[in-house]
Amino acid sequence: MNLFEHVLIITAIVLLLLVVIVPTVFLIYIYRFDSKQEQHSILRNYPILGKVRYFFEMIGPEMRQYLFDGDRDGKPFSRTDFLNIVLPAKYLKNIISYGSKRDFEEPGYFIKNAMFPKQRGDMLVDNSLNVATKKYLLEEENLFSRKEKFMDDSIKPWLLDDRDAIVIGPDCRIPFAVKGQIGMSAMSYGALGENAITALSQGLGMAGGTWMNTGEGGLSPFHLKGGVDIIMQIGPGLFGVRTKDGQFSWEELRKKSEIPQIRAFELKLAQGAKARGGHLDGSKVSEEIALIRGVEPFKTIDSPNRFDQFSDAYGMIDFIERMREVTGKPVGVKIVVGGEDSVDELAEAMKRTGKGPDFITVDGGEGGTGATYQELADSVGLPVKSALMILNQTLIKYGVRQRVKIIASGKLFTPDRVAVALAMGADLVNIARGFMIAIGCIGAQRCHTNHCPVGVATTDPKFQKALVVEEKHYRVLNYVTIMREGLFTLAAAAGIDSPARFDTQHVVYKDREGRVRSLKEIYRNMFSERTDAIPFPDLSEAN
């Protein structure tokens, strides 16, 4: 035989080994092993078919997300939801073609348009300084290739006019004024990695007029990198303001208040997705995170369910008063509303004492989290719209609404959702997962494992390298500014010159039969059902 024939024979033998013999031996091994194991019933009776079943079960979520779910079917965020965030953030695009994918037969809230809307020139908006940014331009796309250009651009900031700036804690020594109604909800360093926090801080800092909430994990250097205004959240674990033995440290609070970027403090009583203390897996608690929080590294952290420093509304108000006195800055609380009487105790205490928080963040049960229990996420805490209306109406009922600002949060990630929340009584809106999606989150739901595949909800350097700060911070800037522009667009359509003037007359609710009620009517019905007199004297006036 010549050399060519030898090569053919060797090639045939190798192919036989690869295609027939090796797979056969492998299948025999699987069959023998799985048919004798005692853990899985299906594998014991059907070793080969069982392996195939478990394979498809494992890739099922990805298959449903990308192939089988409709554009509006996926939970907690659909494909359409993702596009409503990604397209503005990446391409600076918020224009659609052909028509809406919303099911107009379903009940829901609608923004009431005016017969004679405002012109853009009529709007009270601060667009005096353009903001430099970058965006992608899609040059070519087909089944097997995609060509994009990352290019310079500039955008208008779409800030509120100075006359409409929202001032939190006007009577504090150092009030906090904001000119954008959208900010970043509480997301801790530890739950998110340093690249994610840095990109968010820098993007929000470039946008201006906004804020980021540290989450209960304490203030990190990455929160400070972008120069953005910061609301420092303090949870029952007291991370960042605790002594070595876990007690509240007024000295640490004073030190934090001396940082100019920290503009306000927030006591976290509860979170929509978990009306309990926070959780951080030990794999995420690096030495740096442990130092920031004042805990031991690489040990799982479970915060207490509530603060030990107070046990009722009056005790909390006294605690808030001392915090305000020590820091000179606004102090608020984050709550979850469980029912119509959930806020009565706080509102009554505010009425009696003439004191209370400078702002209340109300988080809906549909809000997100890095880690919680299914039963809490699904069934504890009202959705944000119901919670917001109850909170707003209760504060009005007790005559204390004008003393406090309301921040709403819970899947308010598009301008129309924000506008409805503003009409329901919110002054400001927090967004968390919208900003996560802007910097690359794909909804893998691996936040609690430290194995986030896109480097957002992880502190593992191996995964974090996927998130390039220098690129993603532009997406944060683009997303928040397009959101603010959308609010002004909706305000003009409603016939008002600023989104700061959205109220109950600008939103209607359509039921399944097509009947329409104004939000004003819905509120009036709520108010008529809760008109019991409030005999408490205003002790602030008595003093």
N, C-alpha and C positions, 0 to 999 in steps of 0.2 A: 504494500500500500504506500502511496505517496503521502507527502506531508499534508496535503489538502484533505485527504480521506481521514487521516488521523485526527485532524482538527474537527471535522464533522462528527466523528464518533464521540470525541471528548465533549463537544458541545451538546450532543444528544443526551449523553449520560448526565451532564450537569442539569439540563432542562428537566430530565426525568426526576432527578433528585428534588429539584426546586418545586416542580409542579405536582408531582404525584407522591413520592415517597415521604418527604419531610412533612407535608400537610397531613398525610395519612397517619404517620406516627404521632403527630401532634393531636389529631382528633382522637386517636386511640387512648392517648394519655389523659385527655380531658374526660373521655367517657369513663375510664377506669377510676379516675380520682373523684369526679363529681358523683358518680353512682354510689359511692361508699360514704361520702360526707353526710352529716346529719343536720346541717344548718338550714338548707334550702330544699323544700319539698319538691319543687318543680325540677331542680337540677338532679335530684336523686332518681327521679323516674325518667326524665327526658334531658340527659346531660347536654346534648348538642343543641337541640331546639331551645332549651332553657337559656343557654349562653346567647343565642340569637335574640331571644326575648329581652333579656337584661340589657343587651347592647342597644336595642332600639328604645328601651325605656330610659336609658341614660341620656341619649341624644334627643329624646322627645321634646324637652323645653325649647331647644334651639330649632328643631324642625317646625314646631308650632309657631314660634316667633317669626321665622323667616319664610315659611312655606304655606302653612295651613290657616293661621289666624287671619281674619280680615283686617283691613287697615285700622278699624276702630275697635277691635275685639280684645286685644291683649290687655292684661292687668299686671301690675298696677298702672302701667303706661302702655298705650297702644302704639302702633307704628306711626299713626298720624300725630300722636302726642310728641313722639321723638322728633319727627320732622318739623313740628311747630317750634321746636327749640333749636335743633341743629341747623336748619336753613338760615335763620337770622344770625346765629352765632358764627357759622363758617362762611356763609356767602353774602351776608347782609341783605338777604332777600326775605320779604314777607308778603309777596304777591302770589296769588293762586290763579288758576285758569278754570274755566268751564262752569264751576259751581261748587257749592259746599257739600261735604260728605256728612253733615249733620242730619240726623233723622228728625225731620220737623214734625212728625206725627207724635213723637215722644213729648211728655211734659218737660218744661224747663223755663229758665229765665231768659228774657230778651231785653236788650237796651232799646229804649223808646227813642226813635229818631224824631227830629223836629221838622216841621214843614219847611222852615227856612233856616238851614244850618249855618254855622259860622264859617267864614272864610279863614284860610290859614293866617292871613294878615290880621284877623280880628283876635287871634289867640294871645293870651297873656303868658308868654313863654320866654325863658332866658336861653337864647341861642347865640349869645354874643361871641363866644369863642368856640371855634371848631376843634375837634379832638382828632389827633392823628391815630390811625389804626391800620390794620392789614386785613385783607379778606382773600378768599379763594375765587378764582375765575375758572369755571369749567370750560375747557377748550375743546375737548373731545371725549366721548364716552361710547363704548360698545361692550359686547359681552365679555371680551377678554382683555381690555385695556381701558385705562382712564388717565387722561392728561389734564392736570390742573396747574394753574399759575398762582403763586402766593404773591400778592401785589399790595403796594401802598395805597391807602385811601384816607379820606377824612370824613367825619360825620358830625352832625350837630348833636349837642348833648341833651337837648329836650328837657331842660330843668324848669322847675316852677319859677315864676316871677318872684322877685324878692318879697312882694306884698303877700304872696301866698305861701311863703316858706312856713313849714310846720315846726313849731317850737315845742320841744318836750321839756317840761320842768321850767316854765318861764320864771318861777319865783325862786329857783335855785341860784346859788352864787355863780354857777357856771352852767347856764342852760345849753341845750343841744338843739340846734336848728338844722333841718334838712330840707333840701330843695328837689329831691327825688323821692317819689312815694314807694319805691321798690328797693329792698335791701336783702342781704343774705341772712337766712335763718340760721339757727344755732347748729354748727357742725364742728365738733371738737378735733383738735390735733390729737391723733391717736386713732380715732374713728376714721379720719382721713389722714393721708400721709403728708409729708412736708412739701412735696411737689404740688399736690392738689391745693393745699392751703395757700402756698405762695402764689400760684397762678390766680386763685380767686382774689387774694389781697391786691395783687398788682393790677388785675383787670378792673376791679371795683375802684381802686385808687385812681386809675386813668379816667374812669367815667365821671368821677366826682359826684357830689350831692347825695351820696348813698352811704351805707354802713355795712359792716359784717359783724355777726354775732359769734363769739368765740365758742359757744357751746359750753357745757359744764366742765370740760376737761382743762380749763385754765388758759391763761394767755401764753402763747408761744412766740418766739421771735419771728416765726413765719407769718403770723397774723399781722405783724407790724411792718413787714417788708414793703408793702405797697403804699404806705402812707394813708390808708383809708381810715375813716372814722370807725370806732369799734364800740360795740356794746359788749361788756364783759359779763358773761352769764355765770352765776354761782348756783350750783346744785346742792342737794343735801350732803354730798360728799365733801363739799367745801374746798375743792381742788383749786390751788393757787392762792387761797386765803386761809390756810389752816396751819396750826402748830404741828410739831412733830408727833404729838399724841392725838391728833385729829380734832382738836377744838378750833372754834372760829378765832381768827387772829385779826384784831382791829388794826394792828400795826401793819400787817401785810395788805389789808384793804387800803389803808392810807397810802402806802407805797404805790400800789397800783393806780390809785386816783391821781397821783402826781405825774403819770404818763400822759402827755397831752392828747395822744390819739384815742385814749379811752374816754368816751364822751358820756357814757351812762352805764349803769349796772342793772342786771336783771336776776331776780330770784326765781329759779325754776322750781315751781311746785309740782308740775306734771307736764307730760308731753303727749301729744295726740295718739301716737302709736304705742305708747307704754305709760300708763298712768301709775308709774312706779319709779324707783331709782334707776340710774343708768347702769349699763353693763359694758365692760371692755375685756375681751379675752386676753389672757396672759401673754399670748404670742405677739400681741400688739404693744405691750407695755415695755418699750425699750428703756434703757437707762436715762435717756434724755426726757422721755415722756414721764417717767417716774419722778425725775427731779422737778419738772414743771408742776406735777400734780401733788408732790409731797408724799409719795407712796413707795412701796418696794417694787423694784423692776421684775418683769417676767411673771408677775402674779396677777391672776384674774381679779378685776375690780368690780364689785357690785355696790353701788351707792345705796344708802338707806332710802326707804320709800318716802320719807318726809324729813323736814328739818327738826332737829332736837331743840333749836333755839326758841321756838314758839310753837304753840299748839292750837291757836285760834286766830281769828282775824284781828282782834285787838292787839294780841301779842305781836303779830306780824307787822301791824302798823307802827307799833313802838320801835320794832327792830328797824324798819324802813326809815323812820325818823332819825334814828341814831346813825344809820349808814349815810343818809343825806347830810347830816351835820358833820360827819367825819370827812366825807369826800367833797362836799359842795356841788355834787353832780346829781342828775336825775336818777331815780331808782324805780324800777318797775317789777312786775311779777309776770310769770308765764303760767297760764292755767289751762285746764281742759274742762269744758262745761258738760256736766252729766245729765242735767235736767233743768226745768224751768226755775227751780228754787236754788240752783247751784251757786248763784252769785249773790243771793240775798244777804248772807251773813257779812260778806265783804262790803257790799254797798251800804248796809245798815251801819256798819262800823265807821265807814267814811262819812256818812251823814251825821252820826252822833259826835264824832271827834273833830270834824273839819279837816282831817288829815287823810293820808293814804298814798298809794303809789302814783308816780307821775305818768306811768303808762301801764297798760295791761296787754300782754300778748295772749291772744286766744288761739289755741292750736286745735285744729279739727282732727277727728279720729282717723281721717284718711291720710294723715301726714305720715312721713317716712321715718325710718330709724335704721341704725346699723345692726341692732340686735334687740329682739323682743320675743314674747311668747305669742303664739297664734291667737289664743283666746283673748288676749288684751288688744291686739291689733284689730281684730274683727268685731269685737262686741263692747268695748269699754270706751266711752267718750263719744259725744255727738259729732257729726260732720260739721265742717266749719261754717256753712251758711246758717244752719240752725243755731249753732253755738254763738255766732256773731250777733244774730238778731236778739237772742235772749240776753246776752251781755249788754248790748247797747240799750235795749228797752229797760232792763233792770236799773242801769245807771241813771237813765232818764226818770224812771219812776221814783227813785230816791233823791233826785235833784242834785246829783254829783257828776253828771256826764261831762259838764264843761270843764271839770278840774283834771280830767285824765284823757290821755290819748290812747287809742286802740290800734294795736297791730294785729292783723289777721294772718294766719298761715294754714296751709293744707291744700296742696295741689293747685295753687293759684299761679300757673306758669304761663298763661297767655294774657294779652291785654284785656280781652273781654271778660275773663274770669276776675281779673283784678278790678275792673270797672264795676262789676256787680258787687264785689266785696266792699268797695268804697261807697257805693250807693246804700248798702246795708248798714253802714255806720263806721267802717274802718277808716282810720286816718292814714295808715301805712300798711304795707304788705310785706311779709317775709317769704322768701323762696329758698328751698334747699335743693331738692332733687333736680329742679330746672337748671340750677347752676352746675350740679354734678354732671348732668347730661351735656351741658355746654362744654365741659372740659374733657368729655370722652366716655362717660358712663354709658354702658350698653344694657343696663338692667340685668346683669348676670345673677344678681341676688346671692352674691358670695361675700357680702360686706363683713359678716361676722367671722369669717374664716381666715382673714388676712391674705387671701389668695385672689384678690380682685384682678382680673386678667388685663385690665387697662390702666392699672396703677393709681386709681382714685382712692378707693377705700382700703388702703393697705399701707403698712409701714415697712414692708419688705423691699429692700433695694432692688431685688431681682424683678419685682413687678413694677415698682415705681419708675423704672427707667423708661417705661412705655409712655409716660406723661412728660412731654417736653414743655417746660414752663414758658419758654420764650415764644412758643406758638400758641399755647392754650390761653394765655392771659388776654390775647386779642379777642378770643371767642367770648370770654366773659364780658369784656367791654362792649362788643357788638350786641350781645344778647340783651344786656340791661338797657342800652340806649334805644334799641329797636322796640323793646317793651314800653319804654317811656314815650317814644314817638307814637306807638299804637294807642296809648291812653289819650294823647292829645287828638288823634284822629277820631276816636270814639266820642270825645267831649265835643268836638266840632259838629259831629253828626247829631248829637243830642241837643245842640243849640246852646251850649255853654262855652265860656272862653277859657276854661281851665279844668283839668280833671280833679282839682281840689274842690270843685263845686258839684260833684256827683252826689245826689241824695235820692231819697225814696221815690220821688216823682219821675226819675229817669229810667226806672226798670219796671217791667211787667212780668207776670208769671202766667204762662199758658198751660192749662191742664190737658189731659188726654183727649177730652171731648172738644177742645178748641176754645173753651171759655177762658177769658182773660181777666186777671185782677192786677191792679197796680201794687207795687211793693208798699206804697203808702197805705193802701187799704189793708194789706196783710198786717202791717205794723199797727194800724188803728184797731184791728180786731184783737191782736195780742194785748194791746194796751187796755181795751175795754174789759178783757177777761182778768186783768190784774190791776184793778183800780183801788184795792184796799188802801185805806188812809195810812199815812206814816206819821204817828204822833210824836216821833222823837224830836227833841229840841236840837238845834245846831249849837253844839257846845263851843265851837270856835267863836261864835258871836257872843256867847255868854261870857267868854273869857276876854 
